[in-house]
Amino acid sequence: MLLFFALGLLVHFVFFASIFDIYFTSPLVHGMTPQFTPLPPPARRLVLFVADGLRADALYELDENGNSRAPFIRNIIMHEGSWGISHTRVPTESRPGHVALIAGFYEDVSAVAKGWKENPVEFDSLFNESKYTWSWGSPDILPMFAKGASGDHVYTYSYDSKRQDFGAHDATKLDTWVFDNVKDFFHHARNNQSLLSKINEEKIVFFLHLLGIDTNGHAHRPSSRDYKDNIKKVDDGVKEIVSMFNHFYGNDGKTTFIFTSDHGMTDWGSHGAGHPSETLTPLVTWGAGIKYPQRVSAQQFDDAFLKEWRLENWKRLDVNQADIAPLMTSLIGVPFPLNSVGILPVDYLNNTDLFKAESIFTNAVQILEQFKVKMTQKKEATLPFLFTPFKSLSDSKEFDILRKARSYIKHRKFDEAKPSHLLPCSFIAIGILVAFFLLIQACPWTYYVYCLLPVPIWYAVLREFQVIQDLVASLLTYPLSHFVGYLLVFTLGTEVLVLSFFYRYMLTIGLTAFAAWPFLTQLWTRAKVTSLSWTFFSLLLAVFPLMPVVGRKPDISLVMGAGLLVLLLSLYVVTSLTKRKDSFTKEELLVHLLQVLSTVLSMYVVYSTQSSLLRKQGLPLRNQIISWATLASSLIVPLLSSPALFQRLFSILLSLMSTYLLLSTGYEALFPLVLSCLMFVWINIEQETLQQSGVSCKQKLTSIQFSYNTDITQFRQLCLDDIRRAFFLVFFLVTAFFGTGNIASINSFDLASVYCFLTVFSPFMMGSLMMWKILIPFVLVMCAFEAVQFTTQLSSKSLFLIVLVISDIMALHFFFLVKDYGSWLDIGTSISHYVIVMSMTIFLVFLNGLAQLLTTRKLRLCGKPKSHLM
């Protein structure tokens, strides 16, 4: 479901070149259960060398004399271990690079709150999961991993930060300091029984952070002799440290060595972006549990590095940077870092198939644990009737996948424990075939977008093939005449919507048909009052499309009349509610009185501003202050009202009507009021239709609260009647567009609408106010739609997707109606119609979110804001 939703948005974003909003919220979650491979690890200890700022090509390439700058590392590649390229991600900086290596996840965007200098959210890491970790290097890197470690088992040894001087004569001293201090540490351990006991434990890590190469790169550029000589010194230092480890531990074969870099560097000595020189870093591994070099005759890569480096005969194993963390944890047998998203590169492991299968299975469970915690948190913070679990990982499917994988491992069918890639590979092949077909015809790049976009869409469709089968089976249960009748009515209704963009009176015809709907069904016999109310307000709303465009004939008396009707309606509502046992609380009564006062003030401001402007005395400052205050409070005051369905919706109407009165100049002031009355009746009549279909027992609307806790399992399946509900929503939205004018034309806007807020010409402010005036009827319709979804016990996403389908069908109509000939007016109108309908599909997403906020959130006048969740 979520995949269809995402792909649907993608289609519209492609054609509209829309952008995504970036939310700087940490993706990290906490509360997962640690996972580790239940088999003996191959290594007791791990040594991690990180040469800060080292480019892959700088290490692997040969110099002008055909010699390696790092002969020891190259000898490892050819005779002792495995190698490859570690692909980093942006930002290619030291902090996120080390976090990816050691903790297994990429940049936490919430780091912006700390100036990108540290992770503001605690995270798990290889060091934290180890029994002991000793680290040497920069004071900017080491404390980050010791800070969040539990207990006292991560030890750091750093030089003074003043040593990190780009102007220093010899930056290699930073690396020499690390190598010397490691040697001194082991020399001291021989005479310290407590320390000697610790470094002979299993599951321990030694981390050497080497900053000299990065410092020389910044100061002298990677092409400089200083940078290249520093690589040679690091190679010599690594050789000495490896020799010392082997000697100290008696060549027991239980030490794993990993040499890599956090990021690369551009030719001009910078890093942080995504150039290959910054994202391609070396990875060389050897020792316990690591595969020996594999000689091959040919390798397939998209680059020519193998030939340039003269390593084409030694198998290259590329990884993503975060994959190194699970590799290290599996080698020494500690739990995978809880926040890691890395995928274990099993091709690096020299172990049994059972160990590899158990390790990759544990890796999968560890990542799944994050998903489960994230889903639980999302479920707790989301209204249950809006929460839809990810179907591909529902509890039953998750259990089935894990059971099958465990069964395959038990029966030693290790290849079967991996997921099938047949379907995605097939569609990849189709995409390549289509691209090749377009390539040989020298088609423009837009053809690739048009022809390749259906490939992932149909892939998503076939992934949900079982859902399609269920849909077809469900449709076959209906009588053929019933189904065909629905199809004809739906087609006719869609055509009416399309024609309404050209002829506003088509909305009148549609609303008249709506008025007759109860009499064509059994609703008339079951709910006479509701049916008559529906007919009356449908016919009343049908009058507006027949009236002239707003602004042609201003009439303040109609605005004042609309305000008076709102006051009378408020009096009736308060009277009826106070007569019931569940009357207003003092707080809610105060909120309602404030909204009534706001309506009165809006009427006063409209009348006073009109009189002042007629006398050419300008806009009074008092009126301007009241207008802006009313606008600012219109979306906040409803959150203070009762979460009861009827009271909350009425509170939203009062707040928005106060603003709409200030923006009105004539009969359009009556439009939201009549539209809202029809929406209230719509909610009632939909509940009647639900009772008629026998889906569930009827619940009084007065007893329903938006904050009522409903289990997701209580939601029912879609039926044909839900298509009608979705069509009603689209029709009411189009009516909100064109009910009082044609917003596709600039002629529909009257500057007099904003005179209560400002009279000095300001295109941006005036345009924003006019846009909010257009949006208010939309918000009222979407809030009513939220109530319809809630009272009919239907998932919002399910019904919302039907709305998107209807909108896309209309968009397809207008796609073929776009003109590239005739007058500029004709051409512009055809384009604007297409733009409006295509925008609607994206725009509805944001309106839906606003409606959910207005209907489900609850603030209190005293104390902290409190949200009522479903």
N, C-alpha and C positions, 0 to 999 in steps of 0.2 A: 504494500500500500504506500509506504513512504517512498519507495523507489519510483512508483508511477507519479507520485506527487512531485518528486524532485525533477524527473524527466519532463513532466508537463511544464514546470516553471522554466526549465532549461530551454525548451523550445521557444518560449516567449522572450526569454532573455537574449537568445541568439538574434531574433529578428528585431529586437528593440535596443540591442547593444546596452543592456542594463548592467548595473554594477551591484556587487554585494556589499552590504554593510558589514564592517569588521567589528566584532564585539570583543573587547579586551577583557575577557573572563577566563580564568584559568581552567584548562580542560582536565586538570588532575582531580582524581577522586581518591578517597581514603576508606579503609574498612575492608579491604580484600584479604582473603586467606592466603598465606604464603604457600607457594607450590615449588617442589623440588623433585628431581628425578630420583626414583626409589632404588637406584642401582649404585654400586660403588663407583666413584669418579676415578678417572685415570690419573689425575694430578692431586698432589697434596698442597701445592703452593703455586701461585701465579705471579709473574713479573710483568708489569705493564710499562712499556716505554712510550711516552707521547712526546714526539718532537714538534713542538708548537710552531705552526706556520710552514711546515715542510710540504712542498708540492710533490705530487706523485712523480712527475717527469724529472724533477731535480734529483730524486733518489735513484730512479730506475735507469735513466739514460746514461750513456757512456760519454766521456769527455772527448775533446778533439783528437786525443791520442788513442782512442778506443779502449780506455780504461775506465773502470767504475770509480765513482767518488766514494762509494761505500762498499769496498771489497768484501768485508765480513758479511754484510747483509746479503749481497749478491751470492755469496757462497752458500748461505742458508737457503736461498731460493732454489739453487741448483742441486743441492745435495741433502738438505735436512728437513725442509718444511714446506708449507703452502703459502701462496702469495696471491695478491689481487689488488683491486682498487676499491677503496671505501668511498662511497658517494655521500657527501655531506649535503645538508640542506641549508638554505638561507635562514637566518643571517649567519654567515660564515665568520663567527666570532669565537673567541676562546671559551667563554662561559657556556653558551649553548652547545658548542662542539664537545666539550668535556662531559656535559650532562648527557648528551646522546651516547657517548662512549661508555660511560660508567653507570648511568641510570636507565638508558634505553628509550628515552623519549626526546622529542625535538623541542624547539623553542616554545616556552610557555609565554603566551602573549601578555599575560598579566605582569610580566617583568617590566612593562612600560612604567608601572607605578614606582619602580625602583631605579628608574633611569637606565634600564637594561643592564644594570651592574650585578644583580643577583636575582635568584628565584624567590619571589615573596611567599610562595607556598612550599611547605615542607614536602620532601619527596624521598622515596626509598632509592637505594643504590646498591651496587655490588659491594662497596665498602661497608655499608651498614649491615648487609647480610653475612659478611665474612666473620670469621672468628676474631681475627686481628688484621688490621691494615696499617702499614707504615708508608708514609709518603714524604717525598722531598721535592722542593721546587718553589714556584712563585707564591708569594703571599696573597695574590689575587685569585688563585684557583683552589689551593688546598683547603682553606677554611670553609669553603662552600660545602664540602662533603663531610667535614667533621661536625659542622654546625647542626645538621639534621640527624646525625647518627644517634641511635639509642645506646645508652651505656657509655663506657669509657674504653673503647677498643679501636678507635681510629686515631692514629698518632701522626702529627704533621711536623715537619722540619722545614722552615722557610728562611731564606736570606732576607736581609733588610730591603724594603721596597725601593730605597734609593739606588740600589744596584741596577735596577731596571732603567738604565739611562741610554736613550737612543744616541746620545752624543759620546758615549764611552768609547775609549780607544779599542777595547777588545771585549765584545759582548759574549765571546765563547766562555768567558770566566763564569757566566751563569751556569753553564752546563758542567764545567769542571768542578764547580762548587758541589753540584748534586752528586757527581760520581765520587768525589773525594769523601763526602759525608756518608755515602752508602758504605764505602770501604771502611771508614772509621767505625760506623755502626756495627758491622759484623766483627770487626776486630775487638770492639768493646764487649760484644756479646759473649766472646769466648771466656771472659773473666767475670761475667754476670750471670749467675745461675738462673735467676728469675727470667731475665730476658732470653737466655738460651733456651729455656723450657718453652717460652712462647713461640719463638721462631721455628721450633721443631714441631709445632702443632700442625694439624691439617686445616684446610679451608682458610688459608691466610693469603694476603695480597701484599705485594710490594709495588708501589707506584712511583715512577721517576718522571717528573715533569721537566722537560728540557726547553727553556725559553730562548736560548741563544740564537737559534736559527731565525725565529720570528723577529727578534730585536735587530739582527743584522739585515734582515729583509726590509724592514721599515727604514732603517738608516741608510742602507747602501743599495737596495734593490736586489731581487733574486738573481739577476744576471751578474752580480758583482763577485769578485774573488772572495770577499769576506763571507758571503752567504755560502758559497760552494766549499770553501775551506772549513766552515763550521760543520757542514755535513760530514766531512772526513773526520773531524774531531769527535762528533757524536758517534760515528761508526766505530772508531777506536775505543771510545768509552763504553759502548755497548758490549764490544768484544771482551773488554776487561771485566765488566760486571758479570757476564755470562760465565766466563772462566772462573771467577770467584765463587759464584753460586754452585757450579758443578763441583768445585773443590771442597767447599764448605759442607755440602750435603753428600759428599762421597759418591758423586755420580750415580745417585739412586734412581735416576730416570723418572722422578716424580715432580719435576718442575716444568711448567709451561711458560714460554716467553711469547709476548705479543708486542710488536713494534708498529706504531701507527702515528697519525697526526690528527689534530683537531680540525684543521682547515688548511687551505693552501694560501696562495698570495698572487696578486696580479703582477705583471711585469713592472709596474710603477710602484710596487711596494705597499699596496693596500689590500684589504680584505673586508668582507661583510656582505658582498653581493653574490650573484649566482653565476659568475663566469667559470668555465671549466677549470681554469687555473686555480680558482678558489675552492671549488667543490670536489675536485679529484685529489684524494689523499692516499698515501701508500698503506698497505696492510701486509705485514709479514709475520707469520706465526710458525713456531717450531717447539719441539719438546714433547712432553707427555700428552697423549691423546690427540696429537695433530698428525694429519696425513703427511707422508713423505712426498717428495716431488713426483709429479706424474708427467712422463714424457708423452707428448702428443705430436701428430704429424700436421694437424691443421686445427685452427680455432676460428669461430665466427663471432666477430665483434664489429660494432659500427665505427670503430676508429682504426687508425693505423699505428697505434702505440706499440704493439707487439714487435712489429718489424723495426720501428725506430729504436726500440730498447734492446733488440736482439734477444727477445725472450719468447719468440713464437713457438718454441718447442717445449716450453714448460707451462703446464696448464694454469691458466689464470682464473681465479675464482673471485668475482666481484660481489660486494655486499653493500647494503645500506648501512650508514654509520651506526644506527641504533641496533643493528643486528649483532654488533660486536659484544654488547652487554650480555645477551643470553648465551653467546658462545663461551664467554669467560665463566659464567655461572655454572654451565653444564660441565665444564672441564674440572672445576674444583668441588662440585657437588653442593653448592649453596642454593637457597631458594632464588628463583628469578626475581629481580627487582619488581616490586608491586606495581609500579607505574610504567613498566617497560612495554613498548609496542613493537619491539624488535622481533624478527622471526629468525629462529636458530638456523644458521647456515650449516646444515649437516654435512655438506661436502668437505668441510674442513676437518671433520672428526675421523680419527683412526680408531674405530671401535666396532663392536658387533652391531648387527642390524637391530637386535633387541634394544641395545642402549640408545641407538639413534631414534628408533620408534618411540621408546618411552620418553626420551628427551623432547622430541617434537610434540608429543601428546601433552606433556606437562606444560610446554610453552603455550600450546593452544588453550589449555585450561586456565593458565595464568592470565592470558589476554581476555578470555571469556569472563573471568572474575571481575575485571574492570567494567565490562559491559553490564554485568548483572548489578553491580553496585550503582553504576550510572543510571540504569533503568529504574532501580528502586528509588533513587533520589528524585528522578524525574517524575515518577509515579506519585511520590509523596507530595511533590510541589505542583502537581497538575490536577485539574478537575477530572475526576474519574470518567465522566461522560465525554471528555475530550481526549483522554489518554487511550492510544491504540498501541498495544505491544508490537514489537517487530516480529512479524509472522515467521520469518525464516529462522528465528531463534526463540520461538515460543518454548515454554517449559517442556512440552511433550517432544518437540522436535530436537531441542537441545539434549534431552535425556536419550533420545533415540540415536543421535549422532555420536554421543560419547559412548553409549553402550556398544554400538557397532565397531567403533574404533578400538575400544578395549577388547572386544571379542576377536577382532582381526589380529591384534598384538598377541593375545593369548594363544591363538592357533598359528602364530608365526607367519601370518599373511601380511607382511609389513607394507607391501606396495598398496594393498587395498585400504589401509588406514589413511591413506591420503585422499582428499576430495577429488571428484571427477572434474576434468577441465574440458570435456567434449563439447558442451554447449558454447561456452565462451570462445573456445578455439575455432569452432565452426563459424561463429559470427565475425571473429577476427579475420578468418579467411575470406568471408564474403566482403568485408570492408576493404581488404587488400585488392580483391578482384574488381570491385567497383572503382576504387582509386586508380588501378591500372588501366581500366577501360576509359576513364576520363583523361588519364595522362596521355594515352596514345592519340587522343583526339585534340590535345592541346586546349582543353576547356579552361575557362577562367576559374579563379579560386572559389567564387561563389557557388559554382556548380558542385564543388566538393562538399560544401556545407549542406546544400539542398539534398544531394544524393546520399550522403553518409549519415545524416541525422536520423533517418528512419532505422538504421541498423541497430543502435543501442535501444531504440524504442521497441522494436520487435523482439529484441533479445529479452527485454524486461517482460514483454507480453508472454513469450514462451516459457519464461521462468515461472510464471503464474498460470501455467496451462491447466492445472487442476481447478483453479478458480474459474477459468473460462468454461470448463466442462460443467461445473456446478451451475453457472449462470444459464447455460443452454438448457440443462436439465430442468431448471426452475421455470424458464420461459415455456417449455413444452408442456408444463402442467396446466397452463391457461388455455381456455377454448380459443380456437383460431380466430373466430369473429371478434372476441374480446380483445385479443392482441392486435389485430388489424385495425380495429376501431381506435385503440389507443395511439397506434402509429400515425393514423391519418390526422387525428386531433393534434398530436404533437407537431406534425409537419406543418399543419395549417397555422398553429400558434407561433411557430418559429418564423414563418413567412410574415405574419402580422408584425412581429417584432422588427424584422428587417425593414418592412415598409414604413414603420413608424419613424425611422430615421429620416425619411423623405417627406412623410405626411403625418403631422402630429395627430390628426383626427383618427388615425388607425388605433391609437391608444384608447380613444373613446369607444371605438368598436370593440376592442378587446375587453375593456372594463364592463361594457354592457353585456358581453357574453359571460363574464365573471358573475354579474348580477343574476343571470338566469341559471347559473350552475346548481344551486341548492334545489331548484324546482325540477331539475332533470335527474336528481338522485333521491335517495330516501331521507336525506337530511331534513327536508321540509316537514316530513311527518314526525321526526324525532325531536327536532329543536326549532320550533316555529319562530320564537323571538330572535334567536341567533341568526337564523336564515334571513329574516326580514331586515335585521340590522346589517347583515352582509350586503344585501341587495341595495339598501338605502345608501350606505356609504360608498359602495362601488359606483352607483349612478352619480352621486355627488362628486366623487373624484373625477368621474368621466367628463365633467363640465370644464375642468381646467385646461385640457389640451385644446379646447375649442376657443379659448379666450386669446386675445392678442398677446404678443411677446411682452414680457415684463419690461417696464420702463417707458413704454409708449404713452401710457396714460396714468401718471402718478396720482394716487388718491390716499392721503394720510388717514382719512376717516375709516377706510377699510382696515388699515393697520391698527387703529385704535379699537375697532370692532373686534378684530382678532384677539387683541389683548383682553378685552372684556369677556369674550367667550372662554378664554383660558382661566380667568378669575372665577367665573361661574362654575366651570368644570372643577376647579380646585375646591370650591366650597362644597360641591356635591360629593366629591371624593372624601373630604375630611368628615363630612356629616355621616356618610355611610360607614366609614371605617370606625368612627368613634362609637357607633351604635353596637358594633360587634364586641365580643368578649376580648378578642385579640386586638384591642385598639392600639393607637400610637403610644409608644413610650414617650417620656418627656423629651428625650434627645431627638427622636424622630419627628415629633410634633414641632420642635424648634426648627429643625431643618426645613420642614415643609413651610413653615411661616416665613422663613428667610427666602425661600424660593418664590412665594407669593409676593413678598416685598420686592424682590428683584424684578418680577413681572410689572408691578406697579411703577417702579423706577424707570423701567425700559419704556413704558408708555409715556411717562412724563418727559423723558429725554427726547423721544421722537417728536412729540408735540412742541416742546420748548425749542429744539434745534430748528424745526421747520419754521417756527415763528421768527426766530432770530435771523435766520438766513433770508427770509422774506423782507425783513427790515434792514438787511445788508449790514448786520452787526457782527457777523462771523459766528464761529462755533464757540459757545461758552466753555470755559475751562472746566467748570463743574460737570457739565454734561460729558465732556471728553473723558474725565476721570471715571465717572460712573460707567460709561460704555466699556472702557478697557477693563475695569474691575469685573464687570459682568461677564465679559468674554473669558477672562482668566479663570474665573470660578466655575464656568459652565461644565468643565470636565472633572472637577474635584467635588463639588457639592453632592452630586448623585452618589458618590462613594460613601457618604455619611448616612444615607438613607437605609431603610430596612432592606435586607436581602430577599424579602418576600417578593415573588415574581411580579405581581401587579403593582405593588408599591414602588419597586425599583424602576420598573419601566415608566411609571407615571412621573417619578422624580427626574428621570432622564429627559422626558418630554418637557417638563417645566423649565429645567435649566437651559436646554437648547432653544426653546421657544423665546426665552428672554433675549438671547443673543440674536435670534432670527428676526425678532421684531425690530431690533436696532438696525438691521441690515435690509429692511423692507421699505418699499415705497408705495405699494399698492396691494392688489388682490393676492399677491403671492404669500402675504402673511398668513392667509387662511390655509394655504396648501399643506404645511406640515401638520396642522391641527387635524384636518380631514384625513390625511394620510395615516396619522397615528391612530385615529379612531378605527379606521379600517384594519390597521395592524392588530389592534386589541381584539377585534372581532375575528380576525384570521386565526389568532391563537386559540380562541374558544372553539371555532368551527373545526379546526384540525383535531382538537381533542374529541369532538363529536364523531368525526370520521374514523378516528382510531378505535373508539368504542364500538362503532358500527361494524368494523372489520373484525372485532373480537380479539384484537391483539392483547389487550390487557384491560383491567378494570379501570374505570374512570376515577380520577382523583381531582378534587376541587382545586381550581386554580388559586383560590384564596389561601389554600393550605400548602401550596408548593413554594419552596424557597430555592433560589439559585444556588445556595450553599448546601442544599440537601445532598447527602452522601449516597451516591448511586454506584453500585458495582458495575464494572465494565461488562461483566457476564450477563447483566440484565438487558443489555442492548440487543435489539432484534436484528434480523437480516433485512436487507432491502426488499421492497416490493414495488409493483408498478405504480402504486399511489404516491410513492416517494418521488417519482419522476415529475408528477404533477406539482408536488410541493416545491421542488427545485425550479420548475418552470414559473410558478407563481413568484418566487424570489427574483428571478431574472426579469420578469415583466414589471414588477414593482420597482426594481432598480432602474430600468429604462424609463419608467414613468417619472421617477425622481430626476432623471436627466432632462427629460423633455416636457415635464408636466407644466412648467411655467415659461418655457422658452426653448431655444435651440442653442445649447452651449457650444455646438461646433462652430458657431459664428460669433465674431466679435461684437456684432450688433446686439447680442442678447445682454451685454453688460452695460449697466447704467451706473455712472460714477456717483450719482446721488445716493446709491445704496450705502456708501461708506461715510456719508457726511456726519454721522453721529460720532465717528471715531477720528476723522481728520478731514480737513478741507484743502490742505496744502498738497499739491501734486507730488505723489511718491509712488511710482509704478510698482515697486516691489511690495510695499505695504498694502496698497489698494488691491493689487492682484491677489495677495494672500487672503485678504478679507473676503473678496468675492469668491475665491475658491472655497473658503470655509462655509460660506453661505450655500454653495452648491452641495457641499458634503453633508450638511446637517440632515436633509431628508434621507441621504444614504445611511447615515448612522442610525437613524430611527428604524429604517427597514432592517438593517443588520441586527439590531438589538431584538427586534421582534422575531427574526429568523432564529436567533439563539434560543429564544423561548420556545419556538415551534420544535426545534430539534430536541430540546430538553423534555417537553411535555409528550412528544411522540416516541420517546425512548430510542432515539436513533443517533448513532455516532456522528459527530459533526464532520469528521473527515469523509465519511461515506457519502453524506448528502452534499457536502461541499464539492466533491469530485464530480458529481452529476451536474452541478452548476457550471463547473469548468468545461464539461463536455458540451453543454448547451451553448455556452459562450463561444467555444471554438467552432461549433457548427455555424453560428452567426458570422464569425470572423471569416470562415471559408466563403460564405456568400459575398461579403464585402471585398474579399480578395479578388474575386472575378468581376466585381463592379468598379474596380479602380480604373479611372480613365486617364489616358495619356494624350487626349485630343480635346478640342473644344476650348471654351473660355477658361481663363485662370480660375474663375469662380467654380466652374464645374469640376475642374481637375482638383482644386483644393478641397472642395466639399467631399469628393469621393475618397481622397486620402484621409481627411479628418474622420470620416465615418469608420474607416478601417482602423485608424489609430485608437479611436474611442473604444471599440469593441476589444481590440487586442490589449489595451491598457486595463480594461475591466478585469480580465482574468488575473493579472498581476495585482491590480489595485484591491481586488476583493480579499486577498490574503491579509493586507494591512488593515482593511476595514473589519475583517473578521476578528483580528487581534484586538482592535480598539473596542469592538462590541463585547468581547469576552472580558476585557478589563472593566468596562462600565457596568456590566451585569453581575460579575462574580466577586469583585473586590469590595472590601468593607473597611472604612476608616472610622475612627472614633474621635470625638471632639476632645476627649481627655485621654492621656496616656499615649503609648506607642501605637502607630498604625498597625492594624491587624487585618489580615486577609483571610477570608472564608473560602476554603477550598472544597471542591465537590468530592 
